[in-house]
Amino acid sequence: MKDMLTPYVTDDGRQIGETLMDMRNITLRFGGVEAIKDISFNIQEGEIRAIIGPNGAGKSSMLNVISGFYNPQEGEVWFRGKKRPPMKPFQVARLGIARTFQNIALFEGMSVLDNVMTGRLNHMNAGLFSQALWKGRAEREETENREAVERVIDFLEIQAIRKTPVGRLPYGLKKRVELARALAAEPKLLLLDEPMAGMNVEEKEDMSRFILDVNDEFGTTIALIEHDMGVVMDLSDRVIVMDYGRKIGDGTPDEVRNNQEVIDAYLGVAHD
Amino acid sequence: MTTDVSRDAPQSLPALLARNVARFPDKPAFREKEFGIWQSWTWAETAKEIDAFALGLLTLGASEGDHIAIIGRNRPALYWAMVAAQKVGCIPVPLYQDAAAEEIAYALNHCGARYAVVGDQEQVDKIADVRADVTALEHVIYLDGRGLRKYDHSHMTSYADIAAKGGDRAEMERRTNALTYDHTSVMLYTSGTTGRPKGVVLSNRNVIETAKNSSEFDHLLPTDEVLAYLPMAWVGDFIFSVGQAMWTGFCVNCPESEHTMLTDLREIGPTYFFAPPRVFENQLTSVMIRMEDAGRFKKWLFDHYMRVARRVGPALLDGKPVSFGDRLSYALGNILVYGPLKNTLGLSRIRIGYTAGEAIGPEIFDFYRALGINLKQLYGQTEATVYITQQPDGEVRSDTVGVPSPGVELKIADNGEVFYRSPGVFVEYYKNAESTASTKDAEGWVATGDAGFIEEGTGHLRIIDRAKDVGKMADGSLFAPKYVENKLKFYPNILEAVVFGAGRDRCCAFINIDLTAVGNWAERNNIAYSSYQELSQHPRVLEMIDGHVAEVNASVAQDEMLAGCQIHRFLVLHKELDADDGEMTRTRKVRRAVVGQKFDDLVNALYSDATEIYTETEVTYEDGRKGKIKATLSIRDAIVAPTMKVAAE
């Protein structure tokens, strides 16, 4: 097994850098229920990291810990070499962590363009006065932000629906718009919660291509949760397998695929 | 033949470009919507871009006479690449961007292209797939590098990098100045309704003379605007977006992506516009569908003023006398209905609109004319550098294709086949002397392959069908399938039709329903369906098609010569005819022989007593995978109208 803590170059020539995020002995409880039990893992700069596991394994809870939605009772979250104190989600977003949601969370009545623009919130610094008068900094920032948003729109090939209200779009496109909004934030770490859920084969292929292209073009580090094993194995550099809140596997797709415990979890061997 | 333009007139497209730079350096030459904004390049900037890429090609090692393939959607840089190729004495060969890898491989091998300039990863991947077979190809130049980062770049460079290379300017000038009227300007592959595509070689003479004649015929102006959205590999696009643009100096606008064409059309509002009938049909269908959803008052307003428009509009457009009252109603209608509608369609500013390629339904044609859009028809082909005949202003009708274009002579052979001779007549089929000889005779007459006749009195040409498709039925009467198919296709519910009957005692037909129109109708009538196949076999859909076929039969029966072509039995196909399955050409013309062979079980069933037939068909998905669809199709007997002869007895 490769030493995952040192930078390395993948088979296809991408540079994987230092540790971006380090989760140390995370435990998360809801009352008496332990959703996550003493899990440690890291995410390295530039890689695509997947979290998989059966329903109720604690994958989404883990993503919510990373995004600051839940604060774990035990353990430490290290981001870019610093220990991260308990934070609110908007504070985490300011650190450069953006996400998409399992059940799409867009503004249905707003256009695609406006939705993606909201992803630029953390890049807008003009004051209330300037915004209201639409002069000086506010105007300049709007232009810069629009330019960044247009690049994302071009990248994800959603030019044709730029002005369409999100509510009128089919499901697959909404997912793409959500990805666009997350990308517009220019995140260091992109969290994708089941990006392919409910998609047909063609939409899945499109989405896979976009995820790979994002990683390739912008060098964005991606952590994703996904049910579709085929997709996960093709996309990811490294995979964490969770079951009943525990980590039962961690490694390259091949290593994970041959891990007996993982096979058992997926085939449903009786738990003791 | 007409004489050449004067001796010092530009003899090549690069020379025309230089002339435009001198005449209007600061006028926009190209626009492209990128990042939500229309970016534009003046003629001076365009010339600079073209020079930069031409120099890069020199440095890459391009020699005079090399072929350079161009594959991608309409983008300024690809047009520049074509002219840049000419500047260094190379021959641009635009290919269809949706062609399959094998089709591209065939063309690349046939012309021996050393370089290919392509749009994006999709095209790079296709070439990579066939790389082993395409031995002459040395280097691929791509525009959009997205997704290509990890590719082996030893034989691949981005367009920007080539343009930044620089090179021997003196050598480029020498090669550009050496270009004459007889040098090849471009090579275009014919879509190949039959057999392998052929490379049509067009000289600078062909392109420039045609561009000049046709620009003058329609009084094109430097201030005109066109939208370049039709395939670059098609001769029409080369003449409109390169030839005429260079001759006249008008501006070529490229859409943002394939899917934004209609929005971009609205934003640009072209003054000179070309579209195949299909585009006009689709627009009309969507207008009609949306009017169905409008409120009662709006619907009434629309219906009322469209009636006025149909009565008055064409006459106004042709400059015929119209009463004051009618003029007033039309003016009012223009404020309330036509103006806003044209604006929505992006056709507000059209001075000259053309349709060609297929017959257009009289209803559709009249609809646009009624709105005051100067839509005309032309008839042409690649071998003629587009123009054979076209309709002059004031003499526009849906059933003719117009009078001979300037410089074109026509003659009709005994079997009805149309021949022409013009300055646009192609030089040869590349590496195919045999086909060249069988198409073009020693005196320069070219066989069109179409059967038609020149109308007495008006001198307009009317086309009946492909000459080889015009046949005889068992009883010796004339069989012209296209004539009947076109009548069927004029119904919005029918997308395609294929009529059989050569050598048989009666005609039968395959019909493809139009999913947009029929699907919408189904929704309105609470008809549930889960797939194209199910909808196509729905009893009420079949009844509807029954009605259409009966009406067509009644109309065919009116024509003494073609009365035998009435449809006796038909079936509605369970899949759309598709170019990916080889049933149509890339320009969406039905390959009759292929369809007949592929579905021979269905044809046999049509000529038996069966009332239904079970069939399995192989289909190819867009990504190249194959699948099978199974269906039981019902066969319908059509109502046949009594022919004139019988009725008279």
Contacts between the chains, C-beta under 8 A, distances in Angstrom:
chain1	res1	chain2	res2	distance
A	12	B	150	4.9
A	13	B	150	5.5
A	14	B	150	7.5
A	146	B	36	7.7
A	147	B	35	6.8
A	150	B	35	3.8
A	150	B	36	4.7
A	150	B	37	7.8
A	151	B	35	6.5
A	153	B	35	7.8
A	153	B	36	7.1
A	154	B	34	7.3
A	154	B	35	6.0
A	155	B	146	7.2
A	157	B	257	6.7
A	159	B	36	7.5
A	159	B	256	4.9
A	159	B	257	5.1
A	159	B	259	7.2
A	159	B	260	5.3
A	160	B	256	8.0
A	160	B	257	6.4
A	160	B	259	3.7
A	160	B	260	4.7
A	160	B	263	7.2
A	162	B	36	6.6
A	205	B	623	7.9
A	209	B	147	7.4
A	212	B	147	7.8
A	213	B	146	6.4
A	213	B	147	5.2
A	216	B	147	6.9
A	216	B	149	5.3
A	216	B	150	6.7
A	217	B	146	6.5
A	217	B	147	7.8
A	217	B	149	7.1
